[in-house]
Amino acid sequence: VFKNKGTLDKYIGDAVMAFFGAPITDKNHAAQACQCALESLDKLKELQVEFANQNLPHIDIGIGINTGEMSVGNMGSNIVQNYTVMGDSVNLASRLEGITKEYGVRIVISESTYNEVKEFFIAREIDKVKVKGKNLPVAIYELIANKKSTKDLSFLKVFEEGYLLYHQKNFIKALEKFEETLKIHPEDKVSKVFIHRCEDFIKEPPDENWDGVYTMKTK
């Protein structure tokens, strides 16, 4: 967090909350948050090896990132104050962190964050969702890598073809594409999510007003 000019807000149980762009204004705050998330995963891999060598439990993490307007400053009373952020945009970031478990990914970013960082990072849209407590749907993206990355990401093109077919209600062909994605990248849990959905919709098609939006049941 500190390396990428972030502000460590608080520890919440097993979570860390941080924000970027305050108290010092920086137009690159969204990119800094994303770079922080990716570097956190690199560090996680090191810790997993270290923990395994000490026979400690395996740990994993999920990260949610959102960009938007929020209140920032000293919150509280004359007795207890905390320099922090509050607002709907903060709440959505928390919801996105919870969503990582649903899709088996480690970093989920909002559409607003994606629009800020798409020139610098590789991300894929993984769904359109209504998060708990919100009425308007939002597009969510998995943050995958920096654009300088040399990872083999050939599976992304096939997944995107399947994702487009899914939203066109062509569930049979979409299913084929998601299965093809798994052949290239067997660990892709997002494809497995959509395979199950396609199988369900092939058996029982959605109504004609279906807009492809998935409503989250949990936080």
Phi, psi and omega in degrees: 000310183294322180301328182257027173064030178268166176250122177283115184276299183196165169259133180234094184061244180263016183247155172242131177249129180221156174223163187229146180096004177206147004285347178262121181296133179212120183294344182265022187300323181294317179294323179295320178297317181292319179295321176301316181298314181294320179291331176296323178292323176299316179293324178303316180301320178296317181294324180298319178294315180300317180293319180298320179295336180259010182058034176267159181299147176289133178242152175216165184222160171232142183232132175244134181230131175225149179238130180175182179285141177202163176273133180228138179153193179281111181254144176133223184227185177293339183272312182230126178229154178215131176281112188207185177237148179217155176135174181301323182295327177290317181299319180296321178301320178296319178297320181295325177298318179294328181295334182305325181293324182296326187252358178066033177242169184257332181229122174243129178242154181279170178297323180294321176292316180304315181297332179281331192242000188298340177285338188248340186230155176263125179215156177232141175290128183245353175177168167242121189228156166252113181280158183301129179092359180236147180261330183271136179287150176230144173279137178240149186230145170269123174280123188252312186194164169289149182295345177276358184297147178254014180296150174281109182242030183297336181292339185296320182297318180293317179300316182297325176296317178294320181297320178294316179297322178301314181285346173270005180066019177267073191289332180292311180289326177298317178303317180299319181292320179293324177292324177294321178301318181294330177294324179282320185225082187302340183270004185284098183288336178296318177299322179296323177300315183285332174298314179298319180294317179299316180300319179294317182287333175293320178288318183222092184301148177289166179288169188293342179269005181302129183249009178080001182276133179257129180266120180288136182267339184234168176278000000 
